[in-house]
Amino acid sequence: MTGAAYLAHYYRLADYSPIPIILYNVPGNTGLEIPIDTVIKLAHHENIIGIKESGGNVVRIATIANENEAFRFSNNCRFSKFYDGIIQSWSCWYSCSIGKCDGG
């Protein structure tokens, strides 16, 4: 899948969705990764508010975060203590709420 195909797909969704959308990048499950330059372009669409970024590449996450600080992230717990705007999963929230937010 090309960056252009991702752009067309997500722009169409974002343009027509009555609610904000979140990109979904889980290469371990899909075998595909949204190219970083494509994520950065998509991050500037007013109806795309974040990404589920589960590739585990902290440099990738930092690069995206530096391009658009309003963009929200969802990923594993270990990054939640380093970036504002992390959308935590229930398991991360619960672990942190009982003092076990160690990145597991």
trRosetta pair geometry for C-beta under 8 A, 3 or more apart (Angstrom, degrees):
i j d omega theta_ij theta_ji phi_ij phi_ji
1 5 5.0 -115 -169 78 83 138
1 6 6.4 92 145 -50 113 89
1 32 5.5 29 30 -145 121 141
2 5 4.7 104 56 2 77 99
2 6 7.2 -138 100 -1 46 84
3 6 5.7 -54 -151 37 36 112
3 7 6.3 39 151 -22 68 104
3 34 7.9 93 -116 -170 68 65
3 35 4.5 -49 -86 38 106 136
3 37 6.5 -4 -134 79 150 97
3 38 4.0 -156 -147 -66 94 122
4 7 5.6 -51 -147 35 32 114
4 8 6.4 32 155 -18 65 105
5 8 5.9 -52 -146 37 31 110
5 9 6.2 31 155 -19 64 109
6 9 5.7 -59 -146 39 29 111
6 10 6.0 11 166 -4 68 112
6 34 5.3 131 -143 -133 156 94
6 35 7.2 -179 29 25 150 86
6 38 4.9 57 84 171 133 149
6 42 7.5 -76 138 -51 102 136
7 10 6.5 -66 -139 46 22 96
7 11 5.7 21 165 -18 64 116
7 38 5.9 -122 -57 -145 87 100
7 41 6.4 -17 -107 100 112 137
7 42 6.8 -148 -113 -69 66 95
8 11 6.1 -57 -136 39 21 109
8 12 6.3 22 162 -19 59 110
9 12 6.2 -66 -157 34 22 108
9 13 6.6 17 153 -13 62 109
10 13 5.5 -52 -145 39 37 112
10 14 5.9 33 158 -17 69 109
10 21 7.4 -167 -156 101 85 139
10 23 6.3 -3 -121 -100 142 96
10 42 5.2 3 108 -128 147 132
10 45 7.5 177 133 20 102 158
10 48 6.5 43 166 -94 115 138
11 14 5.8 -59 -142 42 28 108
11 15 5.9 31 158 -23 65 109
11 42 7.5 -125 -62 -115 73 86
11 45 6.6 -161 -112 -97 69 149
12 15 5.9 -54 -142 35 26 112
12 16 6.4 -3 167 5 61 114
13 16 6.6 -83 -151 49 22 91
13 17 5.6 26 164 -36 67 116
13 21 5.6 46 132 -53 114 172
14 17 6.0 -46 -126 23 26 113
14 21 5.5 -118 -91 32 75 124
14 42 7.8 166 -29 -159 150 91
14 45 4.9 44 142 143 163 143
14 46 8.0 138 169 65 119 55
14 47 4.1 149 -171 84 90 110
14 48 5.0 -49 -102 -50 139 91
15 47 7.2 167 -69 42 26 145
17 20 7.3 108 110 -115 127 8
17 21 5.3 100 41 -44 171 111
17 47 6.1 155 64 162 105 134
20 47 5.4 -157 -116 -167 63 60
20 48 7.1 155 -166 -100 85 14
20 49 4.3 31 169 -12 137 123
21 47 6.3 44 15 140 87 87
21 48 5.7 -32 71 -108 87 65
21 49 7.2 148 65 18 34 81
22 48 7.5 124 -103 -161 26 68
22 49 6.3 -50 -82 67 74 80
22 50 4.5 -18 -124 76 97 88
22 51 6.2 173 -176 -90 80 22
22 52 6.1 75 141 -24 118 85
22 72 7.3 -61 -116 80 110 106
22 74 7.1 39 176 6 144 123
22 87 7.5 -53 -125 26 150 164
23 34 6.4 -51 175 5 130 170
23 39 6.6 -178 97 -126 170 88
23 42 6.2 86 -67 119 136 146
23 48 6.5 38 -39 -165 94 116
23 50 7.2 -142 27 110 76 43
23 51 4.1 -17 64 -111 103 85
23 52 7.0 -149 96 27 57 65
24 51 7.4 -168 -67 -158 21 66
24 52 4.9 7 -122 49 62 113
25 33 6.2 56 -165 -148 106 63
25 34 4.7 -94 -97 18 116 106
25 39 7.2 -27 -46 -88 149 128
25 51 6.0 6 11 -179 109 113
25 52 6.5 175 35 87 59 64
25 53 5.2 10 65 -112 113 59
25 54 6.8 179 98 28 66 70
25 55 6.3 -37 133 -29 106 105
26 29 4.5 5 125 32 115 111
26 30 5.7 106 81 -5 76 103
26 52 6.6 -18 -50 119 99 108
26 54 4.4 16 -112 52 79 126
26 55 7.6 -165 -128 -57 30 64
27 30 6.1 -74 -122 57 31 88
27 31 6.7 50 -168 -131 66 5
27 32 6.2 -132 -117 80 75 28
27 33 4.2 -10 -80 -72 128 91
27 54 7.6 -166 23 84 65 81
27 55 5.2 41 20 -100 115 97
28 54 6.7 -87 23 120 111 108
28 55 7.4 164 -23 -112 90 51
29 54 7.8 26 3 86 107 139
33 55 6.2 53 -122 -90 119 138
34 38 5.4 -120 173 86 88 122
34 39 5.3 104 117 -61 117 95
34 42 7.9 -39 171 13 140 146
35 38 4.4 87 67 4 88 109
35 39 7.2 -157 94 -9 45 83
36 39 5.6 -49 -148 32 37 112
36 40 6.4 38 153 -20 66 103
36 60 5.8 -129 -98 -142 121 91
36 63 6.1 15 -172 100 134 138
36 64 6.8 -125 -153 -64 88 93
37 40 5.6 -50 -149 35 35 115
37 41 6.6 37 151 -18 64 102
38 41 5.7 -52 -150 36 33 111
38 42 6.2 29 154 -15 66 109
39 42 5.7 -59 -146 42 30 110
39 43 6.2 43 153 -35 65 103
39 51 6.3 13 -150 -83 117 156
39 64 5.5 -41 121 -111 127 122
40 43 5.6 -45 -148 21 30 119
40 44 7.6 27 155 -19 55 99
40 63 7.6 -66 -72 137 119 93
40 64 6.2 -140 -79 -120 76 69
40 67 4.6 -57 -136 153 102 172
40 68 7.3 160 -147 -9 64 109
41 44 6.4 -64 -171 26 35 107
42 45 5.7 -36 -167 5 52 115
42 48 5.2 -71 162 116 87 169
43 48 6.5 -115 -111 105 27 116
43 51 7.7 -53 -88 -31 95 117
43 64 6.6 159 -60 -167 150 91
43 67 6.2 101 72 104 150 114
43 68 4.2 -176 144 24 126 153
43 71 4.7 -32 -150 -85 115 137
44 68 6.4 -150 -72 -87 66 138
45 48 4.2 60 71 13 108 109
49 70 7.9 -77 -149 137 72 93
49 71 7.2 165 173 -134 39 52
49 72 5.7 15 142 20 84 112
50 71 5.8 136 -106 -178 55 67
50 72 3.2 -44 -94 70 128 87
50 73 6.2 -149 -163 -60 103 26
50 74 6.7 79 146 -12 126 88
50 85 7.4 -170 -110 167 113 102
50 87 6.0 77 161 -15 161 132
51 64 7.1 -51 31 164 146 157
51 71 6.9 10 1 173 96 113
51 72 7.5 167 22 87 53 57
51 73 6.0 -14 65 -115 80 63
51 74 7.1 -147 105 30 43 76
52 73 7.9 118 -108 -170 26 53
52 74 4.3 -29 -110 72 70 112
52 75 7.1 146 -169 -72 53 58
52 87 7.7 -71 -89 72 72 122
53 60 7.2 -168 -174 114 131 113
53 61 5.9 147 116 -96 150 95
53 64 7.3 -172 -82 41 157 159
53 73 5.5 -44 24 -149 115 99
53 74 6.9 139 22 67 63 53
53 75 4.8 -37 79 -72 75 116
54 74 7.9 -23 -57 110 88 78
54 75 5.5 174 -89 -132 53 77
54 76 6.8 93 -133 -32 77 85
55 60 6.3 -2 77 61 132 156
56 75 7.5 161 -79 -175 46 123
56 76 6.8 17 -96 14 84 128
57 60 3.8 58 99 8 115 117
57 61 6.7 161 93 -13 63 83
58 61 5.5 -52 -146 38 38 113
58 62 6.2 39 155 -20 68 105
58 79 6.7 -178 -111 -100 89 112
58 82 8.0 14 -147 82 115 160
59 62 5.7 -53 -145 38 30 111
59 63 6.3 35 154 -23 64 106
60 63 5.8 -56 -150 33 28 112
60 64 6.5 23 155 -14 63 106
61 64 5.9 -57 -150 39 30 108
61 65 6.1 29 154 -19 66 111
61 73 6.4 55 -148 -127 108 155
61 75 6.9 -66 -98 -12 138 161
61 79 6.1 -47 140 -146 170 151
61 83 6.9 -108 152 -43 117 156
62 65 5.6 -56 -141 40 30 112
62 66 6.2 31 159 -21 65 107
63 66 6.0 -57 -148 34 26 110
63 67 6.8 26 153 -21 60 107
64 67 5.8 -61 -157 31 33 112
64 68 7.3 -39 169 38 66 90
64 71 6.5 -96 151 95 97 153
64 73 7.8 118 96 -83 128 115
65 68 7.6 -101 -151 64 25 55
65 69 6.6 49 176 -107 70 56
65 71 6.7 -140 -111 68 50 110
65 73 7.2 -41 -79 -37 103 132
65 83 5.7 -106 -113 -136 154 129
65 85 7.5 160 -129 61 103 133
66 69 7.6 10 -128 -68 22 80
67 71 7.7 21 80 1 84 141
68 71 4.3 76 100 -23 107 112
69 84 7.8 30 -176 73 93 111
69 85 7.4 179 174 -27 58 150
70 85 7.4 159 -173 -110 23 142
71 85 6.6 85 93 159 46 150
72 85 4.6 -136 -111 177 59 93
72 86 7.3 142 -168 -113 74 9
72 87 5.1 64 157 -36 115 105
73 79 7.1 -63 119 114 141 133
73 83 6.2 23 35 105 138 143
73 85 6.0 79 13 115 81 91
73 86 5.1 -36 75 -113 93 59
73 87 6.3 -167 91 17 34 79
74 86 7.0 112 -96 -173 38 65
74 87 4.0 -44 -74 75 92 101
74 88 7.2 179 -130 -82 77 12
74 89 6.7 93 -168 -52 105 79
75 79 5.4 20 78 39 124 135
75 80 7.9 -168 66 -54 81 78
75 86 7.2 -81 34 -143 83 102
76 79 6.6 94 72 9 67 95
76 92 7.3 161 -175 -81 41 124
76 103 7.5 61 131 -165 106 62
77 80 5.5 -49 -160 8 49 121
77 88 7.1 49 -107 -138 71 104
77 89 7.8 -85 -64 42 81 96
77 91 7.5 -97 -54 109 119 87
77 92 3.9 179 -92 -122 93 101
77 95 6.2 -21 -119 67 158 140
77 96 7.2 -174 -151 -47 116 101
77 101 6.0 -143 176 -152 121 77
77 102 7.9 44 116 61 128 36
77 103 5.7 -170 97 -122 93 28
77 104 6.3 6 55 55 135 54
78 81 7.6 -60 -178 23 36 98
78 102 7.9 -13 -100 128 79 39
78 103 3.1 52 -101 -140 93 94
78 104 7.6 134 -59 0 92 22
79 82 5.5 -72 -163 43 56 109
79 83 5.9 0 159 15 94 113
79 86 6.4 165 107 -105 89 135
80 83 7.2 -79 -132 52 25 79
80 86 4.2 -162 -120 106 73 164
80 88 5.5 36 -111 -87 144 107
80 92 5.9 130 -27 173 154 135
80 96 7.2 -90 101 -62 143 145
80 101 7.1 -86 74 -168 122 123
81 101 6.6 131 -55 137 117 121
81 103 7.9 -75 15 -68 120 88
83 86 5.4 110 84 -50 95 99
88 92 4.0 -127 -165 88 106 124
88 93 4.7 132 112 -56 130 84
88 96 7.4 -59 -150 9 163 136
89 92 4.9 96 53 7 74 101
89 93 7.1 -142 94 -4 38 89
90 93 5.7 -58 -147 38 31 111
90 94 6.1 28 159 -17 68 109
91 94 5.9 -54 -142 39 28 109
91 95 6.2 30 158 -20 63 108
92 95 5.8 -57 -147 37 28 111
92 96 6.3 22 158 -13 65 109
92 101 7.1 62 -172 -124 72 96
93 96 6.0 -62 -150 40 27 106
93 97 6.1 28 154 -24 65 110
94 97 5.5 -55 -144 34 31 113
94 98 6.7 8 162 -2 65 106
95 98 6.6 -73 -154 45 26 93
95 100 4.7 -89 -170 86 81 91
95 101 5.3 125 117 -83 94 60
95 102 7.8 -102 160 17 123 68
95 104 6.9 -148 -153 52 159 110
96 99 7.6 49 -172 -72 33 17
96 100 7.4 -112 -77 63 25 50
96 101 3.5 36 -98 -66 77 129
100 104 7.5 -19 150 15 97 130
